[in-house]
Amino acid sequence: QVQLVESGGGLVQAGGSLRLSCTASGRTFANYAMGWFRQAPGKEREFIAGIGWSASITFYAGSVKGRFTISRDNTKNTVYLQMNSLKPEDTAVYYCAAVTKSSAPYIYTGIDQYDLWGQGTQVTVSS
């Protein structure tokens, strides 16, 4: 069974950087559309970044655009989220997710479109 495992979360001061990684087991990662979501305490899970089959196709939520960068390395079955200029409001549990039955190099932004999820990694930004 394919699994997603996130790593790289932690505690950082405002203005700092972190890079999250999400590694998938299985041999069909290159066919997955991938996304990063986050969920802050008391809030709904929200989409923040997505990447299609091709690493050149990306999309960001307005709250992170210009600060976060999503990328993927299909040779390593891994998707990354580089987070720069972090703010206290970025504090949340971050999840990677996959659309495993994507029929085209689309980017998906809806939570319900993703059918495979990681366990989440905590990111805490102190002021």
SELUM-578285 format. One record per atom (N, C-alpha, C, CB): z, x, y. Coordinates in pm, whole numbers, plus 50000, padded with zeros to 5 digits. Each point is the difference from the previous one (the first is absolute). Glycine has a CB too. Layout:
REM SELUM-578285
ZXY;...
REM end
This chain:
REM SELUM-578285
500005008449882;500004991650118;500005008850124;501224981649876;497915014950219;499895007850122;501244997850086;497484998549992;503035012350064;501154999350089;499725007950127;501554997449804;499114998450304;499955007250126;501405005350029;498094985650088;501985027249948;501295006250027;499945006650138;500445003849753;500414991450337;500055005550136;501035011150009;499294977850093;500505031150002;500965010550029;499825004150146;500005008049758;500974999450293;499885005750133;500814993250108;497795006649931;502904982750036;500834993650100;501225008350033;499204977949920;501525017750182;501215007250038;500464996350139;499325018449852;501574990050201;500574998050133;499375010050095;502174991549902;497385003650213;499365008650099;500394995350139;498075004949843;501965004250251;500294996350138;498774994050067;501725018150012;498524973850087;498904994350076;499115011250054;501434980150062;497265017649929;499035010050039;499575009149889;500974999050221;499735000449667;499675008549887;498894994449913;502325007750004;497444999149885;498914996449909;500484999749856;498355010350158;500984981849763;500194999549855;498654997449936;502404991650023;497445012949855;498814996649924;500424993649869;498705019050105;500844968849876;500264992949876;498845002249904;501384982850122;498955017849751;498995001249895;500174988549902;499935025250025;498984970949915;500024989649898;499025004149892;500624981850167;499895020749715;499175004749890;499874989249894;500715023650045;498084974449910;499714989849900;499735006449865;499094984950178;501445008749719;499625004149865;498694993049966;502445003649930;496915000549966;498764993549963;498775007250052;501234978749997;497615017349955;498795007450029;499044992850093;500265010149781;500144978650273;499074992250083;500444999450145;499424986749801;501415022750243;500524999950137;498884999850102;502015012349922;496904994650052;498925001050098;499404986350031;499525023149917;500674967249996;499454986550021;500984990650068;498605003549800;502605001450231;501014991750063;499895000950151;501515003149802;498584985350264;500325000150143;501515001850010;497994985150062;502445022950032;501425003150013;500534995950137;499715019049839;501584978150164;500614996450127;501455004250004;498444980850019;502065020450102;501435002350024;500564988050076;499685025250003;501484970649953;500744989250064;501415005050030;498634982349880;502085010350202;501405003250023;500804987250020;499355022150102;501924978949869;500894988650016;501315004850060;498934987949805;501345007550315;501255003250068;501044989549963;498765011250191;502524992149822;501054990349966;499844987050078;501545019149951;498494969949976;499914987050063;498614995950043;502275003750072;496755004549896;498624997050040;499094998949879;500385011850216;498474982149805;499044998749892;499265013449980;499744975150051;499745026549830;499195011749972;498704999150080;501015002249768;498605008850293;498825000050084;499045011249962;501354990050183;497375006949833;498945009949978;500025009950115;498594983349873;501255029750095;499905009950106;498755008649992;502455000150007;497025002249872;498815008549990;499294997349869;501075017650143;497604983249861;499224998149879;498855009849993;500644976050000;498915026849879;498895009249979;499164994949885;501355019550087;497344981049929;499114995449897;499715010849897;499004984350163;500055012749747;499605009949901;499675013350067;499124981749851;500105017050256;499615011850073;501095003650099;497574994349974;502855017750026;501075004250090;499624999050147;500785015249821;497954982450208;499584999050139;500244986150058;498315017449954;502034973149962;500224986350047;501504997450004;497784992149904;502765006550216;501434997650018;500224989350106;500515023849933;500684970550064;500364989750098;501515000350018;498014985549936;502435012350189;501415001050033;500484987750077;499785024950003;501474971949975;500654990150086;500205006150138;501164989249801;498855002350298;500125004950136;501285007850026;498654980950069;502415015649859;501295006450022;500035014649959;501044978049966;498015026349950;500015013849951;498725007550034;501504992749816;497515000450235;498725006450028;500195011350099;498804978449956;500605033050012;500135011850084;501175008849964;498944987150178;501995007749743;501175007949957;500005002849850;501294989950188;498215000749735;499975001249854;498575002449953;502034985049980;497845022449910;498705002549941;500074998149849;499435016050185;499714975549764;499924998049856;498845008449947;500974976450017;499235029349866;498955008049937;500184999149850;499855015850199;499154988849728;500094999749855;499305012149942;500104974950001;500395029149883;499395010849923;499804994549860;501085018750140;497704977149831;499734993849870;500125009749885;498504984250115;501395028849912;500175009849893;501465001149957;498035012650089;502874983050000;501445000449969;500584986149982;500175021250129;498984968649874;500484986149987;501104996950100;499425000549758;500425004450363;501074999150098;499494995050134;501195018449884;499594972950177;499764995650137;501185004750085;498634979749922;501075024050201;501015005550089;500134991350126;499525023349912;501654977750148;500204994150133;500715010450085;500114976049907;499145030150184;500575009550094;500514992250119;498445018649924;502844982950104;500644992450108;500505009750107;500684981649839;498765017450278;500385008550112;500614991650111;498175016349942;502514990450149;500614993350116;500814987849956;498105008050145;502734994249756;500774988949943;500994994450100;499745010149775;500464976850215;500914992850088;501074993149916;498154996650169;502995000449890;501044992949924;499494986949939;501715010250151;497374983249917;499464987549947;499085001949880;500184990850229;499525021649735;499245002749878;500915000249878;498355013150134;502954985849886;500944999949889;499734988149909;501725011650142;498074991249730;499664989649904;499885006249861;498794986650178;501075004749724;499575004549868;498484999449999;502154991949885;497235018950077;498555001149999;499484998849856;500065014550208;498924977249778;499414997549869;498525003550001;501684981749959;497865024549934;498575001049983;499584989149901;500005025250048;498754970849962;499504989349917;498515002149975;501744984250091;497795009749802;498605001549962;499364986449972;500525022649906;498214976750129;499144989049956;499205005949885;499884988350231;500505008449648;499405006749885;498664994149958;502295005449925;497394982850129;498754993549962;499064998650118;501214987849821;498865021750270;499114999850115;498565002149956;501865008650147;497264982649896;498605000749957;499115007350101;500354978749877;500245025850231;499245006750104;500965008750080;498304981050013;501165028250066;500885009150076;500634993350122;498595018849924;502094969950052;500654992850108;501395005550028;498704979749940;501835016350175;501415002050030;500644986349999;499585021150138;501584978049801;500704987349987;501285000650082;499024996249769;501274993250302;501204999850083;501024989649957;498605007950186;501034983349725;500914989449957;500875004349884;498364983450079;502925013549932;500945003749893;499554994249866;501865000950167;497694986849834;499634993249875;498755005949936;501044979350090;498215028849984;498795006049944;500325012049912;498754992150200;502445013349815;500395011849924;500694995849870;500235013450214;499384992649676;500544995949871;500815010849930;498084984949982;502085026550083;500805010649941;500825006450111;498285004349816;503044997150162;500915004850104;500875011249948;500004977450103;500325031849988;500995010049971;501404994650021;498365017850064;502624990649910;501404995750007;500565001050141;500285007349766;499034999550322;500455001450139;500785012650024;500054975550014;499875029550108;500765011850040;500564997550140;498565015549855;502694988150165;500674997250127;499645010450105;501874989249875;497795005950242;499795008650117;500974995450107;497535004149944;503285005150104;500974996950104;499765009450119;501704991949828;498105002350288;499765007950121;501194997950094;497464998049976;503225012950053;501174999250087;499605002550145;501485007549811;499254986150277;499675001450143;500745011750063;499614975450013;
REM end
